[in-house]
């Protein structure tokens, strides 16, 4: 396993809500994931590559702590995710049939203005030429879609499409998932995570 693959794993060991983890704990968690001891020098190489790519940043609440550059899982703190528990990996079975115009809501447990729920109006989605495919998305599938958007975005160069950062397999998995979403094959959040892990 090379340094690029381990840099990708930093996305899995750091708290998805964007909170910081000290470097010692992060090194230990990375070691558990790769099933071997990670030396300090090796971890610093992995950490510095992740910092350079921009997937992680220095934390502010502890000395030498690190955190995800963005809260990849929930888009911010205190925004809960309630993924469905599939009986199989067949994501199409997880699609909910929305006959009504109930909005897609990603709600917060807090009442502050900053954490107001994100609400997408299904009527607006239906009326859009390029958004009709998303009319029956569940909140869990919407989170999976946003995860794939972020996964592809952080690994792609704005100026040169042929350049990628970190693991190319994860970027390709995210690219294919975005296309499949539009064509009707919708993933749950858990299925999206599994697909990305298996592409490493």
N, C-alpha and C positions, 0 to 999 in steps of 0.2 A: 504494500500500500504506500503510495507516494504522498508527498506533502500537499498536493492539490486535493487529493481525496480526503485527507484529514482536515484540510481547511473547510471543505464542504460539511464535514461532520460538526463543525463549530455551530452550525445552524440548528443542530439537533440537541446539543448539550446545554446551550444557553437558554435561560428562561424566555419563553415565547412572548411574554408580556412586556419585554424590554427592560426588565430590572437587571441589575448588575450581579456578576459573580466574580469572586476573587480568582486570580490566576492559578493559585494552588488547587482550588476546588475544580476549576475548569480542566486543569491538566489531569487530575484524578478521574474525572468523568470521561474525558477523552480516552484515557487508558482503559476504562471499563468497556467502552464502545469497541475499541480495536482489540480488546482481550490481551493486552500486554502493557508493560510499564512504559510510560513516556518520560524520557529524560527532560530536564529543564531546558537544555539547549534546543532539543528537537521541538519542544512545545513552543518555544519562543519563535522558531522559524514558522511554525503553523500559524501562530497568533499574528505575527507580523505580516504574513501573506494575506490573512483575512482582513487585517487593518488596511492594507494597501488596496485590496479589491474593493473594500468599502462595505463588506457584509457585517462587520462588527465595528465597535468604537470603544474608546476608553470610557469606563464607568465614572460616575461623579461622586458616588457615595462611599467608595472604599479606595484605598491606595492600590494602584496597579490592578484594579478590577476592570472587567470587560463586559460588554452587553451587545445585543443585536443592534445594528444601526437603526432598524425599524422594528416595531412590534409585529413580527411577521404573521403570527397566528391570529391575533384579534384586532390588529390595527390600532392598538392603544391599550393602556391599562384599564382594568375593571370592566372590560367588555367581554361577557361570558360567551362561551361557545358550547352549544349543546348538540354534538354530533350524533347522528343516528347510529345505531348498532346493527350493522348489516349481518344477515345470516350467511351471506356469501359475498364474493367480490363483484357480483353482478350489479353494477351501479344503476343500470336501467330499472332494476326492481325497486330501487330506492326513490325513484321519481314520484313526486306527489302530484296528483291530478287536481289542479286548481281550476275549478269551474267558475269560482267567484272572482271578484277583483280585490281580494284581501291583499294588502301590501306586504312586501318582503321587509321584515324588520330585524335589524341587529340591535338589540337593546342593551343598555347598561344597567347595572345594579345600583348605580349612584344617581343622585338627582341634580348634580351640578350641570350648568349649561354646556360645559366642555364635553360632557359625556352624554349628551342627548342622543337618543336612538337614531340610527341611520334608517330611513324609510324610503323604499323605492316603490313608486306607484305603478301597479300592473297595467293600468289604463295607458299610462305614458309609454311603458315598455311595449305594449301591444301596437301602439300607433306608430312606433319608429320602424322605418324600413329595415334597419340593420340590428334591431333589438328584439324582434318578434320571437326569435329562438329562445329567449330567456324568460318567456312569460310564465313558465311553470317551475322556475327555480325555487328550491326551498332555501331557507336561511343557511343551512349546512352546506348545500351545493354552492351557494354564493361565496361562502368563506373559502371553499375549495378553489373556486375560480380565481378569487383574489390572491390566494396563495400561489397559484400557478403564474399569474401575472407578475407577482413579485419575484418569483423564482427565475422566470425568464428575463425580467428586467435587470436584476442585479448581476446577471452573467453575460449581458450583452453590451457591446460598444455602441454608443450613439452615432459615432462617425463612420465606423467600419463594421458592417454586419458580419463579416467573416471572422472577426476577433471575438473571442469569448473569454470569460474570467472563471477560474476554478474548474469545476467538473463539467465537461461538455455533454456527458450523458444526461445530467440533470437538466441542463438547458434544453436539450432535444426532447426530453420527456415532457417538460413544461410546454414547449412549442406545440407538440402533437396534442397534448391535452386541451390546449386552447382551441385548436381547430376542431377537435372532437366535441367539445362543448357546443360549439356553434352548429355542428352537424347532428346534434341530438344525443350524443353519448356523454351523459353528465356524471361526474364523479362526486362521491361524498368526500368530506375532509379526510377521513381516515383512509379511504382508498387512494386519495391523492398523495398523502404522506407515504403510504406503502409503495406506490409506484416510484416515487422519488428515491426512496431508500434502496429499492432494488436496482436502480439505474446506476448506482455508484460503482 
